Amino acid sequence: MQAKGGTKKNNYFYIAIILLLLVFLSSSFAYFYLMLNSKVIAKGIFVNGISIGGMTKEESVNFLKDKIKISSFSVTAKYQDKIFVITSEDINLSYNYQEMVEEAYKIGREGNPVERIREIYVTEKEGKYFSFYPKYDENKLKEFVNRISQEIDKEPINAKIKITRGVKQITPDVEGVKVNKDKTLKNLKQLMDELIKGETEKPEVEIVADKVEAKVTKSMLEMINGRISTFSTVFNLQDANRSGNIAVAARAVNGTLLMPGETFSLNKTLGPRIIQNGYKEAPVIIGNKLVPDIGGGVCQIATTLYNAILRADITITERYHHSFPVAYVPPGQDATISGDVLDLKFRNSTQYPIYIESYIEGNKLVMNIYGYVTNPSKWVDIQSEVVEKYEPKIKYIDDPKLPQGEEVVEIQPHIGYKVNVYRLIYENNKLVKREFLYTDVYRPVDGVVKKGTKKVENSKSQESPTEKENNAQVNPEPPQNSEEETSSP
């Protein structure tokens, strides 16, 4: 009987143990469940030395705003005698309290349940300390640097040169200055960080600025030590409009400085040939004949400059000859320009600057090219060799508006040519080299003559056929080199 009673007591004991264990597990589960799903920050957490454990997010934000304040400060940026100031308010320096709380709130909320419980337990026992610094708007700092740059930056001034009849005058260059924005911004950011962290008490920074050398310096221009080449052509002063156009264009070209590698464009230099720019109406070649147009005569500028450049041994990149030879240079040595279609271009292929002097002396147009002269005894000439001639045809057209027996030349015929052009190099007035440059071909220009067919009554006399032919002077020969050629393009 006693054995049965003892067994019964043991059963009660085990049941009690099981019940207690279930209660303990249930309590533990409830405790850990509440711990893992708590809406408050884990205990033992400090932000900038201030405890916020056990607070909700909202409570923590308001509490930190009340406890953590920002001390205002100003930073001085200096460059020589210029001073620039920016304050902490200017860069919107402030704490991101919400971000601070979010970081603290993460404790015990990442990883598996065991890891989370362990982190919460360790934090409560040992503490978890966060340190935050206020942040600023970097764009405001960049704007500050940009304002500094606007006040300090100074463009360099190129040296200038003026040559008049061989007399050289040089105006020295002036160095510029430019704020190094990247380095200055880096220095400012470093100082801001040090001030915010309390690592320095000196709120000053030097502005970094670099010297900017002029593209054209006095020393560069001093390399122009003499005249490399010269060329001149003559024109008819009595043709006032054409002479005026040449003078306008000569002034535009005069004083041109071309640095090594740069390309000269005559069209760009002259600009539009319009009345507003001082150009007048004078003869130009259009459709194989001379007709009045604004800017007539500028091709003599192109031709004269072209010959000077040829004799300076400078690389010519674009050039066109006229449809027929002109009066002021031999065939093969002319150049023409037209609007933006035909241009005269050359590149300074030397290692030194070149300078173009262009002026008028009486009825003479002069182009001088100055640069670095290495051999004063050396000079260059250009030679044209006509290798073929092409005779033009004459076409007669009946014109009922002209009286019978009269003839009018509509298009003057011009002989065509094939011309080889050579460069002759002399040293001490002795020919040392003759080199072929190019071949020009001028197609013949056929003449057109109008013959009158209109009958005239009561004519007192009739001209003989020989006299009729003499009225229309059809001369297929090109004009000779003479200033009397007033209608040259």
Number of C-alpha atoms within 10 A of each C-alpha: 5 7 7 8 9 10 11 11 11 11 11 11 12 11 12 12 12 12 12 12 12 12 12 12 12 12 12 12 12 12 11 15 13 11 16 17 10 14 13 17 23 27 20 19 23 16 20 14 12 15 18 24 21 16 17 16 19 11 13 25 19 12 16 20 13 9 9 14 11 12 9 9 14 14 18 16 21 16 15 7 5 11 12 16 13 15 13 18 12 14 18 15 21 16 18 14 17 15 12 20 21 14 11 21 21 11 18 25 18 10 10 9 14 11 13 17 19 12 19 22 16 15 19 15 11 10 16 21 15 14 10 13 15 15 15 19 13 14 10 14 19 18 12 18 21 15 12 21 18 11 11 17 17 15 15 18 17 18 18 16 18 18 16 12 10 13 8 14 13 15 13 16 18 16 16 17 16 18 22 16 17 12 13 20 19 11 18 23 16 13 20 24 17 15 17 18 12 9 11 12 9 11 16 17 17 14 26 17 17 12 15 16 16 16 13 19 19 17 12 13 25 16 15 19 14 18 19 25 21 23 19 22 22 22 24 18 16 11 14 13 19 29 22 21 24 24 20 19 27 24 15 15 19 19 18 18 22 18 21 14 14 13 16 19 16 21 19 13 13 16 14 14 21 13 11 8 14 14 24 22 19 25 20 22 19 12 10 18 17 17 15 15 17 19 28 27 28 29 25 30 25 23 27 26 30 23 22 24 24 21 21 21 16 15 15 17 13 13 17 17 20 19 19 23 24 25 24 23 21 17 25 28 22 24 25 21 21 14 11 10 7 16 20 23 18 22 19 21 17 15 12 18 22 25 23 23 24 26 22 17 9 10 14 15 22 20 26 24 21 22 24 18 16 10 10 11 11 16 20 21 18 20 18 18 15 16 11 11 15 15 16 18 14 17 14 14 15 14 17 13 12 17 14 17 19 18 23 18 19 16 19 21 26 26 20 23 22 18 22 19 20 19 19 17 18 16 14 11 11 11 14 11 12 15 12 12 12 12 15 17 20 20 17 20 23 18 21 18 21 20 22 18 17 15 13 10 6 6 7 5 6 10 10 9 9 8 12 16 14 10 13 16 13 19 13 19 13 16 15 14 14 14 16 17 17 18 20 23 25
